[in-house]
Amino acid sequence: MNPYASLPPRSFWRSAVADPDMLAIGDLWKPKFAIGQDDPVLTAGSCFARHIGRALLEQGMNWRDSEPAPPGLTEDERQARGYGAFSFRTGNIYTAATLAQWLSWAHGESTPPAEVWHEDARWYDPYRPSVEPGGYDSAEAVTAAREATLAAMRGAVADASCLIFTLGLTEAWLDRADGTVHPVCPGTVRGTFDAERYVFHNFTFDEVHRDLTAAIATARAANPDLRVLLTVSPVPLTATATGGHALAATTYSKSVLRAVAGQLALEHDYIDYFPSYEIITGFPFKGVFFEPNLRTVTPEGVDFVMRQFFGALAQVPAGKRQERRAEPTSGEEFLCDDAVLDYYNPF
């Protein structure tokens, strides 16, 4: 007898991947911990994370929106102004460094810069330039709105059972003046690019591990019972500032993020990893879960990912659980901040 003789079918490539029909591939995730029907769950991260929050709601789970939209807005207005996309009204959080930055501000470990951007008689938040596309009436209104979001984050983290964070990118733009991380390159969505001030940075494994560890430590200092479920977005880079090929840059970015997520899951019993990235991009699935642009995930792809997610959770004892069938989620393309970069493609 050797160790391989007692392994389950899911551990062998032929029985787990090669032999089954593509859509019959399953048993991809064994959750470390239960997420019960009533457990408060937070979602944050890159644009693919928006699917997760909505799917949780559709399953009747306790997804928390820490900053609900004010009454009177249409659905289009709520989406345009960044309401209901994530648990925090921060817009897309692509990098571990940006998550650490927001949580540090929210919990008083550091202070956000006072700078705001002024364009066409309106004021904008440099750290979430897409959240209020019409801008604010004053610089004071920008600061007040950000403080409201930081307060909402504090309250949500303190009460949450699980934070699901979707890692998106390793590429970012840093401010030489104060060291802050911008969600997108200044001068694209909003602002003016200053080559003397803003510097491109492509985070390494060690840096992502450091920043994500710091972010989780900040959250768990406020809520020691908080568990963290990491995922990696399958959506490739719209463009890379490395000067390299977009395919190679995407592979680097996703490889680093996947490796860090796996490493942290190995290091801590309160951190787990869900393989949404592998489900969409894995070559056994032959790219069928992407739209023709090879970037947008199809409704069928989102549905397949969430069936794997909820199916695995259903196998974990979690006390009283209401059985629900996974319903297909809508697959319209959510706006990713970095999608604006394709505007600058001259070809």
LUMDRENMI-366750 format. One record per residue (C-alpha): residue in one letter; x, y, z. Coordinates in steps of 0.2 Angstrom, whole numbers, plus 5000, padded with zeros to 4 digits. Each point is the difference from the previous one (the first is absolute). Layout:
<pts>
AXYZ;...
</pts>
This chain:
<pts>
M500050005000;N500650174996;P499250185003;Y499350014982;A499049845002;S498850075012;L499750174991;P498350054994;P499650024981;R500150195001;S501949985004;F500449924983;W500050104983;R499249864990;S498549975011;A499850185006;V500350094984;A500349904984;D498649875001;P498550105006;D499050124988;M500750175002;L498450075009;A500049845011;I501750055008;G499750035018;D500549975018;L501350144997;W499950085017;K499949935018;P499650155011;K501050025016;F498650085009;A498150014999;I499150164994;G498349995007;Q498450074993;D500050145013;D501850035001;P500450184995;V501149994985;L501050154992;T500650004982;A501450124993;G501350004986;S500150014981;C498550004989;F499749815000;A499650025018;R498450094996;H499249834994;I500449925017;G499050135010;R498549994989;A500049815000;L500149995019;L498450115000;E499149894987;Q500449855011;G499250095015;M501650025009;N500550145011;W501050114989;R500450175008;D499850164991;S500850125012;E499550164991;P498349984992;A499550124986;P498950145006;P498149994995;G499550074983;L501449934989;T499649904985;E501049834998;D501150084987;E500450155011;R500449885015;Q501249904989;A500850164992;R500350075017;G500849855008;Y498649945011;G499649815002;A501549944991;F501149955014;S499750005019;F501150165001;R499750154988;T501850014995;G499849954982;N501149864994;I501549955011;Y501249924988;T501549985011;A500449935017;A500950175004;T498450094996;L499049895012;A501350035013;Q499950194997;W498150015002;L500049895016;S501450105007;W499150164997;A498349935007;H500849945016;G501150155004;E501749924996;S500350144988;T499250154993;P499450024982;P500850154990;A499050165000;E500250024981;V498550004989;W499950034981;H499150154992;E499449984982;D498650104991;A499450085016;R499849845009;W501049915013;Y500549815000;D500849885011;P501749944994;Y499849835008;R498349954993;P499950124984;S498649894993;V498949995015;E499150174998;P500250034981;G499150175001;G501250065013;Y499650095016;D499550185003;S501650045011;A501649935006;E499249995018;A498649894992;V501349884993;T500849985017;A498449985009;A499449874988;R501749905002;E499850015019;A498349934999;T500649854990;L501549985013;A498750005014;A498949874991;M501549894997;R500550005019;G498249955004;A499949874987;V501749925004;A499649995019;D498449914997;A500549884986;S500249815000;C501049994983;L500850124988;I500149944982;F501450094991;T500449984982;L501750054995;G500150084983;L501750074995;T501850025005;E500350164990;A499650175008;W500550185000;L500850085016;D500150185005;R501750055004;A499450145010;D499249905014;G500249824995;T498249964997;V499349884987;H498850054987;P498649894994;V500450044982;C501350114991;P499750195003;G499550084984;T499049854994;V498350005009;R500350175008;G501450115005;T501650064991;F501549894997;D501650075007;A501549894996;E501150085013;R498749965014;Y499249834995;V501049854997;F499549834994;H500349855011;N499849814997;F499849915016;T501049855004;F499549845009;D500850065016;E499250174999;V498349934997;H500249885014;R500550145011;D498650124996;L498649865000;T500749945017;A499950185007;A498350034993;I499349845008;A500950045016;T499250175001;A498349934997;R500249865013;A500750125013;A498350084999;N499149834999;P501049855006;D498749884994;L500050064982;R500449874987;V500750044983;L499649914983;L501250054986;T499649994982;V501050064984;S499150084986;P500049914984;V499950164990;P501650044991;L500950175000;T499250134988;A501850074997;T501749985008;A501150155005;T501549885000;G500450024982;G499849814998;H498749904991;A498350015008;L499949815000;A501649975009;A499650155012;T498349925004;T500849835004;Y501350085012;S498750105009;K498849865002;S501449875005;V500650115013;L498250035007;R499649825000;A501649955008;V499850135014;A498249945003;G500549825001;Q501550045012;L498950105012;A498749865000;L501449885005;E500650125013;H498450035009;D498449905005;Y498950154998;I500550034982;D499449904986;Y500150014981;F498649974987;P500649954982;S498950124990;Y501550044990;E500449824995;I498249964996;I499950144987;T501750004993;G500549825002;F500449924983;P498849855003;F498650134998;K500750054983;G499650195002;V498149974998;F499750115015;F500650164991;E499150114988;P500950034983;N501050145007;L500949865011;R499850115015;T498250015006;V499349855009;T498449934993;P498449985010;E500349814998;G501750025007;V499550105015;D498649875003;F501249854999;V501150095013;M498750045012;R499249824999;Q501749935005;F500150135014;F498349975008;G500149814996;A501649995010;L499350105015;A498449895000;Q501249855005;V500650095015;P499149995017;A499350175004;G498649975012;K498250034993;R500150044981;Q498750044988;E500249904984;R500050104984;R500349964982;A501450114992;E499250124988;P500950064985;T500750175003;S500050144987;G501650024991;E499950184993;E501850075001;F500250105015;L501050164998;C501849975004;D501050165003;D501549934990;A498949974985;V500250184996;L501849974995;D499449924984;Y499550174995;Y501950044998;N500349854989;P500350084982;F499949834991;
</pts>
